[in-house]
Amino acid sequence: MDTRGINQMIGELRSTAQAAASKPAAQGAQAAGGVDFAEVLQGALKDVSAAQQEARGMAQDFSAGDPNVNLQDVMVNLQKANLSFQQMVQVRNRLVSAYQDIMNMPV
């Protein structure tokens, strides 16, 4: 069994966690003791988009007959892109739900 894709994903998750831990927060967010939500959300959207573009590119290379691209890597990347997109949809659904809850609160 080829575990390169799994190891690559674990490496990406670790590097993302390290980057999030070491990234300096914005001045206003730092005073409040948190991180800038807009930057985190924008970064997540860019990561999802990059994963989808990478998967699409690998699928096209495989379809074109590139000998350096094997089917297992293509399928793993397609599933990673799919999972990251589904995760982003769930985050969006939670944000919309939270917004609706806040808007329905009595003043």
ABEGO torsion letter per residue (X at the ends): XBAAAAAAAAAAAAAAAAAAAABBBBAAAAAAGBBBAAAAAAAAAAAAAAAAAAAAAAAAAAAAGBAABBAAAAAAAAAAAAAAAAAAAAAAAAAAAAAAAAAABBX
